[in-house]
Amino acid sequence: MEIELINTGSELLLGRVLNTHQQWLCRRLADLGHVVARQIAVPDTATDIQQAVREALARADLVIVTGGLGPTSDDITRDLIAQLLGKKLRLNEAVFTHIKNYFAARQRPMPANNDVQAMVPEGAMILPNPNGTAPGLAIQILATPKFQIENTKSKIRNPQWLVMLPGPPRELRPMFDDAVVPLLRREFPLAAPFVCRTLRTGGVGESAVQEKIQPPLAALVADGLEVGYCARVGQVDVRLTACGADAEKIVRAGEVVVQQIFGANIYGFDDEEIEQVVVRLLTEKKKTLALAESCTGGGIANRVTNVPGASAIFLGGVVSYANSAKEQFLGVRAKTLQQHGAVSEAVACEMAEGAREKFGADFAIAVTGIAGPTGGSAEKPVGTVFIALAGTFGTVVERKLNLYEREAFKQLTAQQALELLRQWLARA
């Protein structure tokens, strides 16, 4: 099946908004066994949107368009596509009622222009939007439209489908999973079983990961296993896929090989984040956590509290950026700060021990480092960070050198801190 993705929005091309739809939808579709053949971002202009849709329908079996379904003047995708397909827009009472109820539930007046979101092209399937007001739309195209570009090499099959999704990720993503995925499975069933498994590793570089697993996976690759790698800050994902009657068997065998090689370096599977794993392990073991953050500025606490159920294990944290805060709230001694400096093993230890004592937690993590771009020295260059973990076993400290720009430094340090705790929890 040929799939094309069109992301609308002038803000994408101005660099004001990161286009996360491209990555998320392409990955989600690939996990379902459908690879996107082409994707494009276009501005909010009639000419560009209609041309992009016209060209996509000349090639693709499925066209997904994101954005432009809202109530403002630049939300013109719905109208333009209806015009292109020669379909009239009609007010859908069920959608209009949903919009009114959405505002009423939030005790807000409904602006008059919001009713435009209830205008639905004739024959379109409505994709419900419980997280917003604009519904998604799916249109089945039973005959080749007259406007399609002549293409003798085209292998388009009818019917085609054109799907329109709202722009906000918090609306688009659940709508895709709840409404588009069932449509795909019904209208575009896979010719053969497709299996995809991702193993998430930490503490090993991308090149080293490939070097270690490529030889032992060679026989499985010859049998149809496909291996992919995705490097992120502090982690490398290994993606194993196969298609066909033996897909499950081949992927499972590949997974066993990767687990045997990396063992404890594998922290999760598929879309699991390390904070989810840590919260789950703490919950299972009925243990609690406290945090003392300096260079990460509350980043670890943010990640932990993003996980549902974190309140059962997370007692609290202190963002002690200034030395005075380290002394006042964590009990770090002035003598320790003077002798060793704020970025040191000794201070990291006292921060972790102080947080554990103050909150009465089973575990406490502390981080202190030099995010840069200035502040380093020959002894402690920019990127130096100390990560401490305090528990009933005492306190352990790791020194890292994270040579990244400031934001990536913070992200990596938070990842390393959570990984240190995960390793201890996995062994306990």
Residue pairs with C-beta under 8 A, 6 or more apart in sequence:
1 34
1 61
1 62
1 188
2 37
2 59
2 60
2 61
2 62
2 155
2 156
3 29
3 34
3 35
3 36
3 37
3 60
3 61
3 62
3 63
3 64
4 36
4 37
4 38
4 39
4 40
4 56
4 59
4 60
4 62
4 63
4 64
5 21
5 22
5 25
5 26
5 36
5 38
5 39
5 40
5 63
5 64
5 66
6 39
6 40
6 41
6 42
6 49
6 52
6 53
6 56
6 63
6 64
6 65
6 66
7 19
7 21
7 22
7 39
7 40
7 41
7 42
7 65
7 66
7 67
8 41
8 42
8 43
8 44
8 49
8 65
8 66
8 67
8 68
8 77
8 167
9 17
9 41
9 43
9 44
9 67
9 68
9 167
10 43
10 44
10 45
10 74
11 17
12 19
12 41
13 41
13 42
13 43
19 41
20 169
21 66
21 67
21 167
21 169
21 172
22 39
22 41
24 169
24 173
25 36
25 64
25 66
25 176
26 35
26 36
26 39
28 176
28 177
29 35
29 36
30 36
30 196
31 196
32 181
32 184
32 185
32 194
33 190
33 194
33 196
33 243
34 62
34 184
34 188
37 59
37 60
38 56
38 59
38 60
40 52
42 48
42 49
42 51
42 52
44 68
44 74
44 75
44 76
46 76
46 80
49 65
49 68
49 76
49 77
49 80
49 81
50 80
50 81
50 83
50 84
53 63
53 65
53 80
53 81
53 84
53 162
54 84
54 147
54 148
54 149
55 149
56 63
57 63
57 141
57 145
57 148
57 160
57 162
58 148
58 149
58 151
58 154
58 156
59 151
59 154
59 156
60 156
60 160
61 156
61 157
61 160
61 161
61 188
62 160
62 161
62 162
62 163
62 184
62 188
63 160
63 161
63 162
63 163
64 163
64 165
64 180
65 77
65 81
65 162
65 163
65 164
65 165
66 164
66 165
66 166
66 167
66 172
67 75
67 77
67 165
67 166
67 167
68 74
68 75
68 76
68 77
68 78
68 80
68 164
68 167
69 75
69 77
69 78
69 117
69 134
69 135
69 136
69 137
69 164
69 165
69 166
69 167
70 117
70 133
70 134
70 166
70 167
71 111
71 113
71 114
71 116
71 117
71 133
71 134
72 113
75 116
75 134
77 164
78 89
78 119
78 121
78 137
78 164
79 89
79 119
81 121
81 139
81 162
81 164
82 88
82 89
82 121
82 122
84 145
84 147
85 121
85 139
85 141
85 145
85 162
86 145
87 121
87 122
87 123
87 124
87 139
88 121
88 122
89 119
89 120
89 121
89 122
90 119
90 120
90 122
91 115
91 118
91 119
91 120
92 118
92 119
92 120
92 126
92 135
93 118
94 126
95 117
95 118
95 120
95 126
95 135
96 115
96 118
98 128
98 129
98 133
98 135
99 110
99 114
99 115
99 117
99 118
99 133
100 110
102 132
102 133
103 109
103 110
103 114
103 133
104 110
114 133
117 133
117 134
117 135
120 126
120 135
120 137
121 137
121 139
123 139
123 140
124 137
124 138
124 139
125 137
125 138
125 139
125 140
125 183
126 135
126 136
126 137
127 135
127 136
127 137
127 138
127 163
127 165
127 175
127 179
127 180
128 135
128 136
128 175
128 178
128 179
129 135
129 136
129 166
129 171
129 175
130 174
131 168
131 170
131 171
131 174
131 175
132 166
132 168
132 170
132 171
134 166
134 171
136 163
136 164
136 165
136 166
136 175
136 179
136 180
137 163
137 164
138 161
138 162
138 163
138 164
138 179
138 180
138 183
139 161
139 162
139 163
139 164
140 159
140 160
140 161
141 158
141 159
141 160
141 161
141 162
142 158
142 159
143 158
144 156
144 158
159 187
161 183
161 187
163 180
163 183
165 172
165 175
165 176
165 180
166 172
166 175
190 243
192 243
192 244
192 245
192 247
193 243
193 244
193 245
193 247
193 248
194 241
194 242
194 243
194 247
195 241
195 242
195 243
195 247
195 248
195 250
195 251
196 239
196 240
196 241
196 251
197 239
197 240
197 241
197 251
197 252
197 254
197 255
197 269
197 270
198 237
198 238
198 239
198 240
198 269
198 270
198 271
199 237
199 238
199 240
199 255
199 258
199 259
199 262
199 266
199 269
200 235
200 237
200 238
200 266
200 267
200 268
200 269
200 272
200 274
201 209
201 235
201 236
201 237
201 238
201 262
201 265
201 266
201 267
202 234
202 235
202 236
202 265
202 267
202 274
202 415
202 419
203 265
203 419
204 212
204 236
204 262
204 265
205 231
205 236
206 229
206 231
206 236
209 229
209 236
209 238
209 262
210 229
212 261
212 262
213 227
213 238
213 257
213 258
213 261
213 262
214 227
216 257
216 261
217 225
217 227
217 254
217 257
217 258
220 250
220 253
220 254
220 257
221 227
223 246
223 250
224 242
224 243
224 244
224 246
224 247
224 250
225 240
225 241
225 242
225 250
225 251
225 253
225 254
226 240
226 241
226 242
227 238
227 239
227 240
227 254
228 238
228 239
228 241
229 236
229 237
229 238
229 239
230 236
230 237
230 239
231 237
233 404
233 408
233 411
233 412
233 415
234 411
234 412
234 415
234 416
234 419
235 267
235 274
235 415
238 258
240 251
240 254
240 255
240 258
241 251
242 248
242 250
242 251
242 254
258 266
259 266
264 423
264 426
267 274
267 277
267 419
267 422
268 274
268 276
268 277
273 303
273 307
274 415
274 418
274 419
274 422
275 303
275 304
275 306
275 307
275 418
276 307
277 422
278 289
278 304
278 418
278 421
278 422
278 425
279 304
279 307
279 309
279 310
279 313
279 314
281 422
281 425
281 426
282 288
282 289
282 313
282 363
282 425
283 309
283 312
283 313
285 425
285 428
287 313
287 362
287 363
287 425
288 313
288 314
288 315
288 359
288 360
288 361
288 362
288 363
289 304
289 313
289 314
289 315
289 361
289 362
289 363
289 364
289 365
289 421
290 314
290 315
290 316
290 317
290 355
290 356
290 358
290 359
290 361
290 363
290 364
290 365
291 300
291 301
291 304
291 314
291 316
291 317
291 318
291 355
291 364
291 365
291 366
292 317
292 318
292 320
292 330
292 351
292 352
292 354
292 355
292 364
292 365
292 366
292 367
293 299
293 300
293 301
293 317
293 318
293 319
293 320
293 366
293 367
294 319
294 320
294 321
294 326
294 342
294 351
294 366
294 367
294 368
294 369
295 343
295 367
295 368
295 369
295 370
295 371
295 385
295 409
295 410
295 413
296 367
296 410
296 413
296 414
296 417
297 319
297 321
297 410
298 317
298 319
299 410
299 411
299 413
299 414
300 317
300 365
300 367
300 414
300 417
300 418
301 314
301 317
301 319
303 414
303 418
304 310
304 314
304 418
305 314
315 359
315 360
315 361
316 359
317 355
318 325
318 329
318 330
318 355
318 358
319 325
320 326
320 329
320 330
320 332
320 351
323 332
323 337
323 342
326 332
326 337
326 342
326 347
326 350
326 351
327 333
327 334
327 337
329 354
329 358
330 350
330 351
330 354
330 355
330 358
331 350
331 353
331 354
331 357
331 358
332 347
332 350
332 351
332 354
333 350
336 344
336 346
336 347
336 350
337 347
339 346
340 346
340 347
341 347
341 380
342 368
343 368
343 369
343 370
343 380
343 384
343 385
343 386
344 368
344 386
345 386
345 388
345 397
345 399
347 368
347 386
348 366
348 367
348 368
348 386
348 387
348 388
348 397
349 366
349 388
349 390
349 395
349 397
351 366
351 368
351 388
352 364
352 365
352 366
352 388
352 389
352 390
352 395
353 364
353 390
353 395
355 361
355 364
355 365
355 366
355 390
356 362
356 363
356 364
356 390
356 391
362 391
362 392
363 389
363 390
363 391
363 421
363 424
364 389
364 390
364 391
365 387
365 388
365 389
365 390
365 417
365 418
365 420
365 421
366 387
366 388
366 389
366 390
367 385
367 386
367 387
367 388
367 413
367 414
367 417
368 385
368 386
369 383
369 384
369 385
369 386
369 400
369 402
369 409
369 413
370 376
370 380
370 381
370 382
370 383
370 384
370 385
371 382
371 406
371 409
371 410
372 382
372 383
372 405
372 406
372 409
373 382
373 405
373 406
374 382
375 382
376 382
376 383
376 384
381 401
382 403
383 401
383 402
383 403
383 404
383 409
384 399
384 400
384 401
385 399
385 400
385 401
385 402
385 409
385 413
385 416
386 397
386 398
386 399
386 400
387 397
387 398
387 399
387 400
387 413
387 416
387 417
387 420
388 395
388 396
388 397
388 398
389 395
389 396
389 397
389 417
389 420
389 421
389 424
391 424
393 424
396 420
398 416
398 420
400 413
400 416
402 408
402 409
402 412
402 413
402 416
404 412
